[in-house]
Amino acid sequence: MTKSPNLAFEKSLWARGCINIAGIDEVGRGSWAGPVVAAAVILSKSFEIPDGFGESKQVKPQARKKLSQYIKIHAKAFSIAEVPVSMINNHGIGYASQVAFRKAVRQLDPRPDYILIDAFYIKHLNRKNQKAIIKGDEKCASIAAASVIAKVYRDDLMRMLAKKYPQYLFGKHKGYGTKLHQGLIRENGFSKIHRTSFNLKFLS
């Protein structure tokens, strides 16, 4: 049985005197189309982890929507930041993800005392005040909460983009490189929201 994310990291930091601890995660890093989205969540000491809670990929879409609403209502603070395809194509996905992380942090109110983040440190922020946790979205409640909010937001966004670009069926694959998506690119070419900076020339 998969172990659910818990508040162990947060409790350790609360005990050290940190008050506002932000969990941060991004979604859409590997997608071939659409923006990259980061979310930041600050949980309070009284936050109760709901049944079925887990990182976004472990939770079915309808349950994920309910969890996202629960987190938004019960979190001390949250923010969502998206970075457009133009920045990904001009500067690369690594750079764009870092911009999204920093944007999500800046938008938080209150500002965090400490940051817990999935896998990557955030550049240009003090490393003493952050911890990168491998598979953090599977272990840490704050990071898992951020992954859920970011995933729901981005999936909704891709469904909206599907109306603008109906020939690509973005609502089904959310921009990821599925066989369906590959076939639609071969049939229709690239759209304005495809990440042409990715090595996708084999599809043209």
N, CA and C of each residue as an Amber inpcrd file, in Angstrom:
protein
   612
   0.8380000  -1.2010000   0.0000000   0.0000000   0.0000000   0.0000000
   0.8780000   1.2570000   0.0000000   0.5330000   2.2150000  -0.8530000
   1.3050000   3.4480000  -0.9590000   1.1150000   4.3090000   0.2880000
   2.2280000   4.7790000   0.8200000   2.1650000   5.6320000   2.0030000
   1.7500000   7.0460000   1.5910000   0.8160000   7.6270000   2.3230000
   0.3210000   8.9620000   2.0050000   1.2790000  10.0330000   2.5100000
   1.3030000  11.1930000   1.8470000   2.1150000  12.3090000   2.3510000
   1.6580000  12.7080000   3.7530000   2.6010000  13.1340000   4.5780000
   2.2600000  13.5320000   5.9490000   2.9270000  14.8590000   6.3010000
   2.7540000  15.2790000   7.5520000   3.2450000  16.5880000   8.0020000
   4.5610000  16.5070000   8.7850000   5.3160000  15.4230000   8.5900000
   6.5560000  15.2450000   9.3590000   7.5530000  16.3750000   9.1090000
   7.7540000  16.7470000   7.8770000   8.7070000  17.8290000   7.5660000
   8.2310000  19.1440000   8.1800000   6.9440000  19.4150000   8.0420000
   6.3810000  20.6580000   8.5800000   6.5040000  20.6990000  10.1090000
   6.1930000  19.5930000  10.7570000   6.2450000  19.5430000  12.2200000
   7.6590000  19.7910000  12.7370000   8.6310000  19.2380000  12.0370000
  10.0330000  19.4580000  12.4190000  10.4050000  20.9400000  12.3230000
   9.9280000  21.5940000  11.2760000  10.2270000  23.0210000  11.0960000
   9.4270000  23.8940000  12.0550000   8.1690000  23.5380000  12.3090000
   7.3810000  24.2710000  13.3040000   8.0780000  24.2220000  14.6660000
   8.6370000  23.0750000  15.0030000   9.3270000  22.9060000  16.2860000
  10.5770000  23.7800000  16.3730000  11.1330000  24.1170000  15.2070000
  12.3230000  24.9740000  15.1700000  11.9570000  26.4580000  15.1530000
  10.6660000  26.7560000  15.1490000  10.2350000  28.1460000  15.1970000
   9.7900000  28.7340000  13.8800000   9.8400000  27.9370000  12.7990000
   9.3110000  28.4110000  11.5150000   7.7880000  28.4080000  11.5860000
   7.1790000  29.4640000  11.1310000   5.7170000  29.5860000  11.2290000
   5.0490000  29.2910000   9.8940000   5.4790000  29.9980000   8.8630000
   4.8460000  29.8620000   7.5460000   5.7490000  29.0530000   6.6150000
   5.3900000  27.7980000   6.4310000   6.1940000  26.8660000   5.6320000
   5.4420000  26.5710000   4.3360000   6.0540000  26.9000000   3.2350000
   5.4060000  26.7180000   1.9330000   5.8760000  25.4400000   1.2630000
   4.9170000  24.6510000   0.7920000   5.2210000  23.5220000  -0.0810000
   5.0170000  23.9710000  -1.5160000   5.9480000  23.6130000  -2.4000000
   5.8910000  24.0750000  -3.7890000   6.1040000  22.9070000  -4.7470000
   5.3110000  22.8930000  -5.8170000   5.4820000  21.8880000  -6.8660000
   5.0300000  22.4720000  -8.1890000   5.4880000  21.8670000  -9.2780000
   5.0700000  22.3040000 -10.6160000   4.4870000  21.1290000 -11.3800000
   3.6600000  21.4480000 -12.3650000   3.1200000  20.4420000 -13.2740000
   3.2760000  20.9390000 -14.7070000   3.3590000  19.9800000 -15.6220000
   3.4740000  20.3300000 -17.0340000   4.8930000  20.4460000 -17.5250000
   5.8590000  20.0570000 -16.7060000   7.2640000  20.1550000 -17.1180000
   7.5360000  19.3230000 -18.3720000   6.9820000  18.1240000 -18.4250000
   7.2430000  17.2310000 -19.5510000   6.2390000  17.3210000 -20.6850000
   5.2640000  18.1910000 -20.5450000   4.2350000  18.3400000 -21.5780000
   4.8360000  18.9390000 -22.8480000   4.2520000  18.6120000 -23.9790000
   4.7240000  19.1450000 -25.2560000   4.0080000  20.4330000 -25.6430000
   3.0180000  20.8130000 -24.8740000   2.2410000  22.0100000 -25.2190000
   1.6970000  22.6630000 -23.9580000   1.4230000  23.9570000 -24.0600000
   0.8330000  24.6720000 -22.9310000   1.8610000  25.1510000 -21.9280000
   1.4140000  25.9350000 -20.9580000   2.3160000  26.5260000 -19.9680000
   2.7950000  25.5160000 -18.9320000   3.8150000  25.9020000 -18.2090000
   4.1950000  25.1750000 -16.9960000   3.5560000  25.9340000 -15.8320000
   3.0390000  25.2000000 -14.8560000   2.3090000  25.8010000 -13.7370000
   2.9320000  25.3650000 -12.4170000   3.1630000  26.3210000 -11.5430000
   3.6490000  26.0290000 -10.1900000   2.6210000  26.5100000  -9.1780000
   2.5250000  25.7910000  -8.0740000   1.6560000  26.2230000  -6.9780000
   2.4510000  26.1990000  -5.6780000   2.0510000  27.0510000  -4.7690000
   2.6560000  27.1130000  -3.4370000   1.5330000  27.0760000  -2.4000000
   1.7210000  26.2940000  -1.3500000   0.6990000  26.1380000  -0.3140000
   1.3380000  26.2400000   1.0630000   0.7410000  27.0540000   1.9250000
   1.1350000  27.1070000   3.3400000   0.0170000  26.4760000   4.1610000
   0.3390000  25.4140000   4.8780000  -0.6340000  24.7450000   5.7330000
  -0.4530000  25.2090000   7.1770000  -1.5510000  25.2680000   7.9050000
  -1.4810000  25.6370000   9.3260000  -1.2720000  24.3890000  10.1750000
  -0.9170000  24.5870000  11.4300000  -0.7160000  23.4620000  12.3470000
  -2.0050000  22.6810000  12.5730000  -3.1250000  23.3130000  12.3470000
  -4.4230000  22.6670000  12.5680000  -4.9550000  21.9430000  11.3220000
  -4.1910000  21.9730000  10.2300000  -4.6530000  21.3460000   8.9920000
  -4.8300000  19.8440000   9.1880000  -5.9830000  19.3460000   8.7990000
  -6.2700000  17.9110000   8.8800000  -6.1710000  17.2940000   7.4940000
  -5.3130000  16.2980000   7.3610000  -5.1350000  15.6370000   6.0730000
  -6.3920000  14.8240000   5.7580000  -7.0520000  15.1040000   4.6370000
  -8.3080000  14.4130000   4.3170000  -8.0790000  12.9880000   3.8080000
  -9.1210000  12.1980000   3.8420000  -9.0580000  10.8420000   3.3030000
  -8.7600000  10.8960000   1.8080000  -7.9440000   9.9560000   1.3400000
  -7.6330000   9.8910000  -0.0810000  -6.6100000  10.9010000  -0.5440000
  -5.9690000  11.5770000   0.4000000  -4.9950000  12.6120000   0.0500000
  -3.7180000  11.9760000  -0.4990000  -3.1850000  12.5500000  -1.5590000
  -1.9340000  12.0760000  -2.1370000  -1.4580000  13.0490000  -3.1850000
  -0.2760000  12.8070000  -3.7220000   0.2100000  13.6900000  -4.7840000
  -0.6760000  13.5140000  -6.0090000  -0.6580000  14.5080000  -6.8790000
  -1.6940000  14.6400000  -7.9050000  -1.8420000  13.4220000  -8.8130000
  -0.7180000  12.7680000  -9.1600000  -0.7920000  11.6540000 -10.1130000
  -1.4420000  10.4070000  -9.4990000  -1.4870000  10.3430000  -8.1690000
  -2.0570000   9.1790000  -7.4960000  -3.5700000   9.3000000  -7.2950000
  -4.1180000  10.4720000  -7.5780000  -5.5300000  10.7350000  -7.2770000
  -6.3150000  10.8770000  -8.5800000  -7.4740000  10.2550000  -8.6590000
  -8.3090000  10.3330000  -9.8550000  -8.8640000  11.7520000 -10.0190000
  -9.1590000  12.1430000 -11.2750000  -9.5350000  13.5410000 -11.5590000
 -10.6460000  14.1200000 -10.6950000 -11.7530000  13.4040000 -10.4990000
 -12.8590000  13.9620000  -9.7150000 -12.4640000  14.1450000  -8.2500000
 -11.7570000  13.1490000  -7.7090000 -11.2790000  13.2520000  -6.3270000
 -10.2610000  14.3800000  -6.1950000  -9.4620000  14.5660000  -7.2470000
  -8.4550000  15.6200000  -7.2360000  -9.1120000  16.9940000  -7.1580000
 -10.2030000  17.1890000  -7.8960000 -10.9220000  18.4650000  -7.8470000
 -11.4460000  18.7510000  -6.4440000 -11.9890000  17.7200000  -5.7990000
 -12.5040000  17.8890000  -4.4350000 -11.3740000  18.2060000  -3.4590000
 -10.2450000  17.5210000  -3.6280000  -9.0930000  17.7930000  -2.7680000
  -8.5740000  19.2170000  -2.9710000  -8.5540000  19.6560000  -4.2210000
  -8.0870000  21.0170000  -4.5170000  -8.9500000  22.0510000  -3.8040000
 -10.2670000  21.8580000  -3.8460000 -11.1800000  22.7780000  -3.1670000
 -10.9620000  22.7420000  -1.6520000 -10.7860000  21.5420000  -1.1170000
 -10.5570000  21.3810000   0.3280000  -9.2820000  22.1230000   0.7460000
  -8.2180000  21.9420000  -0.0330000  -6.9360000  22.5720000   0.2830000
  -7.0660000  24.0910000   0.2390000  -7.7260000  24.6100000  -0.7910000
  -7.8820000  26.0580000  -0.9270000  -8.6660000  26.6530000   0.2410000
  -9.6540000  25.9210000   0.7260000 -10.4720000  26.4020000   1.8440000
  -9.7060000  26.3470000   3.1640000  -8.9590000  25.2600000   3.3650000
  -8.3520000  25.0150000   4.6810000  -6.8780000  25.4210000   4.7970000
  -6.2360000  25.7420000   3.6810000  -4.8400000  26.1810000   3.7500000
  -4.7530000  27.5840000   4.3320000  -3.6300000  27.8790000   4.9320000
  -3.3810000  29.2330000   5.4430000  -3.2180000  30.2060000   4.2760000
  -2.5860000  29.7270000   3.2060000  -2.4000000  30.5390000   2.0010000
  -2.0390000  29.6280000   0.8380000  -2.3550000  30.0850000  -0.3780000
  -1.9080000  29.3620000  -1.5690000  -1.7630000  30.3550000  -2.7180000
  -0.9740000  29.9760000  -3.7000000  -0.8250000  30.7840000  -4.9090000
  -0.5710000  29.8600000  -6.0920000  -0.9000000  30.3540000  -7.2650000
  -0.7000000  29.6030000  -8.5060000  -0.0200000  30.5150000  -9.5110000
   1.0240000  30.0080000 -10.1640000   1.7590000  30.8080000 -11.1470000
   1.9390000  30.0010000 -12.4230000   1.6710000  30.6320000 -13.5500000
   1.9090000  29.9570000 -14.8340000   2.9160000  30.7490000 -15.6530000
   3.7030000  30.0250000 -16.4150000   4.6960000  30.6470000 -17.3000000
   4.3940000  30.1700000 -18.7160000   4.2850000  31.1010000 -19.6730000
   3.7930000  30.7550000 -21.0050000   4.7930000  29.9880000 -21.8640000
   4.2540000  29.4260000 -22.9280000   5.0550000  28.6610000 -23.8880000
   6.1680000  29.5200000 -24.4940000   5.9120000  30.8020000 -24.7030000
   6.9310000  31.6780000 -25.3100000   8.2070000  31.6810000 -24.4860000
   8.0820000  31.7150000 -23.1540000   9.2810000  31.6960000 -22.3120000
   9.9610000  30.3260000 -22.3530000   9.1550000  29.2670000 -22.3780000
   9.7260000  27.9170000 -22.4750000  10.5130000  27.7780000 -23.7740000
   9.9560000  28.2490000 -24.8790000  10.6230000  28.1340000 -26.1770000
  11.8580000  29.0200000 -26.2800000  11.8210000  30.1730000 -25.6260000
  12.9500000  31.1070000 -25.7090000  14.0830000  30.7870000 -24.7390000
  13.7300000  30.2260000 -23.5710000  14.7470000  30.0590000 -22.5240000
  14.8880000  28.6270000 -21.9960000  13.9780000  27.7280000 -22.3920000
  14.0660000  26.3440000 -21.9290000  13.1490000  26.0830000 -20.7520000
  12.7850000  24.8230000 -20.5820000  11.8320000  24.4500000 -19.5430000
  12.4140000  24.5930000 -18.1390000  13.7080000  24.3550000 -17.9710000
  14.3250000  24.5040000 -16.6570000  14.2350000  25.9360000 -16.1610000
  14.5870000  26.8710000 -17.0160000  14.5040000  28.2950000 -16.6920000
  13.0620000  28.6910000 -16.3920000  12.1400000  28.2680000 -17.2650000
  10.7240000  28.6230000 -17.1010000  10.1520000  28.0750000 -15.7980000
  10.5430000  26.8580000 -15.4280000  10.0720000  26.2710000 -14.1740000
  10.5620000  27.0800000 -12.9780000  11.8150000  27.5210000 -13.0290000
  12.3650000  28.3270000 -11.9450000  11.6330000  29.6650000 -11.8310000
  11.3000000  30.2570000 -12.9520000  10.5240000  31.5040000 -12.9320000
   9.1650000  31.2650000 -12.2900000   8.5290000  30.1410000 -12.6320000
   7.2250000  29.8070000 -12.0500000   7.3250000  29.6080000 -10.5410000
   8.3850000  28.9320000 -10.0850000   8.5870000  28.7340000  -8.6460000
   8.6800000  30.0750000  -7.9200000   9.5270000  30.9580000  -8.4290000
   9.7430000  32.2510000  -7.7630000   8.4800000  33.1070000  -7.7870000
   7.7490000  33.0430000  -8.8900000   6.4990000  33.7890000  -9.0050000
   5.4880000  33.2980000  -7.9690000   5.3920000  31.9770000  -7.8000000
   4.4690000  31.4090000  -6.8160000   4.8420000  31.8470000  -5.4000000
   6.1310000  31.8930000  -5.1010000   6.5970000  32.3310000  -3.7730000
   6.2450000  33.8000000  -3.5490000   6.5070000  34.6440000  -4.5410000
   6.2470000  36.0850000  -4.4140000   4.7660000  36.3720000  -4.1700000
   3.9030000  35.5590000  -4.7470000   2.4620000  35.8000000  -4.6580000
   1.8620000  35.3570000  -3.3250000   2.6230000  34.6250000  -2.5110000
   2.0950000  34.1480000  -1.2320000   1.9430000  35.2920000  -0.2270000
   0.8650000  35.2580000   0.5120000   0.6290000  36.1940000   1.6110000
  -0.0150000  35.4170000   2.7620000   0.7140000  35.1960000   3.8600000
   2.0120000  35.7550000   4.2280000   3.1720000  35.1270000   3.4500000
   4.3020000  35.8310000   3.4480000   5.5020000  35.3020000   2.8120000
   6.0410000  34.1520000   3.6460000   6.5620000  33.1230000   3.0210000
   7.0350000  31.9530000   3.7700000   8.3510000  32.1980000   4.5020000
   8.4640000  31.5570000   5.6650000   9.7390000  31.5580000   6.4050000
  10.6730000  30.4890000   5.8520000  10.0560000  29.4390000   5.3130000
  10.8390000  28.2970000   4.8410000  10.0750000  27.6480000   3.6890000
  10.8270000  27.0450000   2.7560000  10.2170000  26.4510000   1.5650000
  10.5850000  24.9770000   1.4680000   9.5850000  24.1410000   1.2500000
   9.7820000  22.7260000   0.9480000   9.3880000  22.5360000  -0.5080000
  10.2720000  21.9460000  -1.3000000  10.0110000  21.8710000  -2.7410000
  10.3610000  20.5040000  -3.2930000   9.6140000  20.0900000  -4.2790000
   9.8240000  18.7830000  -4.8800000  11.0510000  18.7950000  -5.7810000
  12.0880000  18.0780000  -5.3780000  13.2600000  17.7490000  -6.1980000
  14.2700000  18.8780000  -6.4310000  13.8160000  20.0900000  -6.7610000
  14.7350000  21.1560000  -7.1690000  14.7960000  22.2860000  -6.1420000
  16.0010000  22.7980000  -5.8880000  16.1020000  24.0490000  -5.1450000
  15.6630000  25.1910000  -6.0620000  15.1530000  26.2550000  -5.4520000
  14.7680000  27.4340000  -6.2260000  15.9660000  28.3790000  -6.2950000
  16.3930000  28.6530000  -7.4990000  17.5500000  29.5320000  -7.6830000
  17.2140000  30.9640000  -7.2850000  18.2440000  31.6740000  -6.8360000
  18.1550000  33.0900000  -6.4500000  17.3650000  33.3080000  -5.1510000
  17.0380000  32.2430000  -4.4500000  16.4800000  32.3390000  -3.1010000
  17.4480000  31.6400000  -2.1480000  17.5260000  32.1230000  -0.9270000
  18.4880000  31.6080000   0.0440000  18.2890000  30.1150000   0.2940000
  19.3230000  29.3200000   0.0420000  19.2240000  27.8700000   0.2290000
  19.0500000  27.4800000   1.6930000  19.4540000  28.3610000   2.5920000
  19.2910000  28.0630000   4.0160000  17.8230000  27.9980000   4.4120000
  16.9850000  28.6190000   3.6120000  15.5540000  28.6860000   3.9190000
  14.7070000  27.7850000   3.0210000  15.3350000  26.7620000   2.4390000
  14.5770000  25.8370000   1.6040000  15.1840000  24.4390000   1.6510000
  14.3470000  23.4690000   1.3550000  14.7930000  22.0840000   1.3120000
  14.1810000  21.4080000   0.0930000  15.0290000  20.8460000  -0.7740000
  14.5600000  20.0920000  -1.9390000  14.4350000  18.6250000  -1.5330000
  13.2640000  18.0700000  -1.7180000  12.9800000  16.7050000  -1.2740000
  12.6960000  15.8330000  -2.4950000  13.5060000  14.8050000  -2.6960000
  13.2740000  13.8760000  -3.7980000  11.9410000  13.1630000  -3.5730000
  11.1150000  13.1480000  -4.5980000   9.7510000  12.6050000  -4.5070000
   8.9760000  13.2600000  -3.3540000   9.2110000  14.5480000  -3.2070000
   8.5770000  15.2960000  -2.1200000   7.0670000  15.2850000  -2.1800000
   6.5180000  15.1900000  -3.4060000   5.0590000  15.1730000  -3.5330000
   4.4380000  13.8860000  -3.0070000   5.2720000  12.8600000  -2.7960000
   4.7810000  11.5940000  -2.2430000   4.9890000  11.5180000  -0.7300000
   5.7880000  12.4380000  -0.1860000   6.1730000  12.3590000   1.2320000
   5.6370000  13.5070000   2.0750000   5.6110000  14.6880000   1.5060000
   5.3620000  15.9200000   2.2570000   3.9790000  16.4840000   1.9300000
   3.1650000  16.7110000   2.9500000   1.7790000  17.1540000   2.7550000
   1.6920000  18.5000000   2.0280000   2.5590000  19.4390000   2.3710000
   2.5100000  20.7650000   1.7310000   2.8200000  20.6790000   0.2420000
   3.8310000  19.8810000  -0.0960000   4.2050000  19.7260000  -1.5040000
   3.1020000  18.9860000  -2.2560000   2.5490000  17.9430000  -1.6510000
   1.4540000  17.1990000  -2.2810000   0.2540000  18.1070000  -2.5160000
  -0.0410000  18.9660000  -1.5500000  -1.1530000  19.9120000  -1.6960000
  -0.9100000  20.8520000  -2.8750000   0.3270000  21.3190000  -3.0020000
   0.6780000  22.1930000  -4.1230000   0.5350000  21.4540000  -5.4530000
   0.9340000  20.1820000  -5.4790000   0.8440000  19.4070000  -6.7270000
  -0.6000000  19.2170000  -7.1500000  -1.4930000  19.0120000  -6.1830000
  -2.9170000  18.8380000  -6.4920000  -3.5040000  20.1200000  -7.0660000
  -3.2540000  21.2420000  -6.4060000  -3.7880000  22.5230000  -6.8700000
  -3.2600000  22.8660000  -8.2680000  -1.9580000  22.6680000  -8.4680000
  -1.3480000  22.9880000  -9.7630000  -1.9060000  22.0970000 -10.8720000
  -2.0660000  20.8130000 -10.5790000  -2.5680000  19.8670000 -11.5790000
  -4.0100000  20.1950000 -11.9910000  -4.8710000  20.4720000 -11.0280000
  -6.2630000  20.8080000 -11.3370000  -6.3280000  22.0900000 -12.1590000
  -5.5490000  23.0810000 -11.7650000  -5.5300000  24.3580000 -12.4830000
  -5.0720000  24.1570000 -13.9280000  -3.9770000  23.4160000 -14.1180000
  -3.4300000  23.2490000 -15.4700000  -4.3410000  22.3850000 -16.3420000
  -4.9170000  21.3490000 -15.7770000  -5.8450000  20.5170000 -16.5530000
  -7.0390000  21.3330000 -17.0420000  -7.5690000  22.1880000 -16.1650000
  -8.6800000  23.0630000 -16.5600000  -8.2500000  24.0120000 -17.6760000
  -7.0240000  24.5160000 -17.5620000  -6.4860000  25.4230000 -18.5720000
  -6.3480000  24.7210000 -19.9240000  -5.8640000  23.4790000 -19.9090000
  -5.7060000  22.7360000 -21.1570000  -7.0590000  22.4110000 -21.7820000
  -8.0750000  22.2110000 -20.9450000  -9.4240000  21.9910000 -21.4900000
  -9.9460000  23.2580000 -22.1790000  -9.6070000  24.4150000 -21.6190000
 -10.0000000  25.6760000 -22.2570000  -9.2540000  25.8730000 -23.5800000
  -7.9640000  25.5150000 -23.5870000  -7.1770000  25.6420000 -24.8160000
  -7.6570000  24.6710000 -25.8880000  -8.2720000  23.5710000 -25.4590000
  -8.8310000  22.6020000 -26.4130000  -9.9440000  23.2290000 -27.2530000
 -10.6370000  24.2130000 -26.6940000 -11.7000000  24.9000000 -27.4350000
 -11.1050000  25.8320000 -28.4940000  -9.9450000  26.3760000 -28.1840000
  -9.2770000  27.2710000 -29.1300000  -8.5700000  26.4870000 -30.2330000
  -8.0630000  25.2970000 -29.8540000  -7.3450000  24.4340000 -30.8040000
  -7.9980000  23.0480000 -30.8210000  -9.2250000  22.9510000 -31.3240000
  -9.9860000  21.7010000 -31.2070000  -9.3470000  20.5060000 -31.9110000
  -8.5360000  20.7730000 -32.9340000  -7.9620000  19.6680000 -33.7130000
  -6.9060000  18.8810000 -32.9420000  -6.4690000  19.3970000 -31.7790000
  -5.4200000  18.7160000 -31.0190000  -5.9320000  17.9170000 -29.8070000
  -7.2020000  18.0830000 -29.4740000  -7.8150000  17.3250000 -28.3600000
  -7.0190000  17.4650000 -27.0550000  -6.6130000  18.6980000 -26.7300000
  -5.8160000  18.9270000 -25.5220000  -6.5340000  18.4980000 -24.2400000
  -7.8700000  18.4970000 -24.2790000  -8.6250000  18.0790000 -23.1020000
  -8.3870000  16.6260000 -22.7290000  -7.9850000  15.8100000 -23.7150000
  -7.7550000  14.3840000 -23.4580000  -6.3510000  14.1090000 -22.9140000
  -5.3410000  14.6520000 -23.5620000  -3.9520000  14.3020000 -23.2000000
  -3.2110000  15.4100000 -22.4640000  -3.8440000  16.5940000 -22.3400000
  -3.2870000  17.7430000 -21.6070000  -1.9360000  18.2140000 -22.1510000
  -1.6660000  17.8720000 -23.4080000  -0.4260000  18.3280000 -24.0320000
   0.7220000  17.3460000 -23.9410000   0.5350000  16.2530000 -23.2330000
   1.6210000  15.2770000 -23.0820000   1.7790000  14.4410000 -24.3590000
   2.9370000  13.7980000 -24.4930000   3.3090000  13.1330000 -25.7380000
   2.7150000  11.7500000 -25.9410000   1.4160000  11.6330000 -25.8090000
   0.7390000  10.3560000 -26.0300000   0.7360000  10.0170000 -27.5250000
   0.4060000   8.7740000 -27.8410000   0.3080000   8.3800000 -29.2530000
  -0.7620000   9.1960000 -29.9690000  -1.8760000   9.4630000 -29.2760000
  -2.9310000  10.2930000 -29.8410000  -2.3950000  11.6680000 -30.2120000
  -1.6890000  12.2980000 -29.2830000  -1.1400000  13.6360000 -29.5160000
  -0.1220000  13.6200000 -30.6480000   0.7410000  12.6160000 -30.6670000
   1.7410000  12.5070000 -31.7360000   1.0700000  12.4460000 -33.1030000
   0.0200000  11.6370000 -33.2010000  -0.7010000  11.5040000 -34.4670000
  -1.3510000  12.8090000 -34.8980000  -1.8850000  13.5590000 -33.9350000
  -2.5500000  14.8240000 -34.2470000  -1.5490000  15.8930000 -34.6840000
  -0.3410000  15.8550000 -34.1190000   0.7150000  16.7870000 -34.5640000
   1.1310000  16.4490000 -35.9950000   1.2890000  15.1610000 -36.2710000
   1.6640000  14.7560000 -37.6370000   0.5970000  15.1750000 -38.6510000
  -0.6460000  15.1370000 -38.2080000  -1.7720000  15.4680000 -39.0910000
  -1.9300000  16.9720000 -39.2760000  -1.7240000  17.7510000 -38.2010000
  -2.0360000  19.1810000 -38.2130000  -0.8280000  20.1100000 -38.1120000
   0.3480000  19.5580000 -37.8590000   1.5110000  20.3980000 -37.6040000
   1.4680000  20.9530000 -36.1890000   2.3840000  21.8630000 -35.8790000
   2.4470000  22.4400000 -34.5400000   1.5350000  23.6600000 -34.4200000
   0.9550000  23.8450000 -33.2430000   0.1510000  25.0360000 -32.9610000
   1.0270000  26.0920000 -32.2890000   0.4300000  27.2400000 -32.0060000
   1.1680000  28.3170000 -31.3370000   1.5330000  27.9770000 -29.9010000
   0.8500000  26.9860000 -29.3180000   1.1400000  26.6650000 -27.9160000
   1.9660000  25.3910000 -27.7760000   2.5150000  24.8880000 -28.8760000
   3.4170000  23.7400000 -28.7740000   4.8280000  24.2130000 -28.4110000
   5.5300000  23.3660000 -27.6940000   6.8870000  23.6960000 -27.2520000
   7.8780000  23.2850000 -28.3310000   8.0470000  24.1430000 -29.2880000
   8.9200000  23.8310000 -30.4150000  10.3920000  23.8010000 -30.0110000
  10.7100000  24.2730000 -28.8030000  12.0830000  24.1830000 -28.2960000
  12.4210000  22.7510000 -27.8910000  11.3880000  21.9410000 -27.6330000
  11.5990000  20.5270000 -27.3500000  12.0090000  19.8600000 -28.6740000
  12.7140000  18.7680000 -28.6020000  13.1910000  18.0940000 -29.8050000
  12.0570000  17.2510000 -30.4150000  11.1320000  17.9370000 -31.0940000
   9.9420000  17.2710000 -31.6350000   9.9620000  17.2340000 -33.1600000
  11.1300000  17.4650000 -33.7550000  11.2050000  17.5370000 -35.2170000
  10.8360000  16.2060000 -35.8800000  10.9740000  15.1180000 -35.1490000
  10.6370000  13.8080000 -35.7070000   9.1460000  13.6970000 -36.0310000
   8.3330000  14.6510000 -35.5070000   6.8980000  14.6150000 -35.7500000
   6.4900000  15.4320000 -36.9640000   7.3710000  16.2900000 -37.4440000
   7.0060000  17.1940000 -38.5410000   7.2260000  16.5510000 -39.8930000
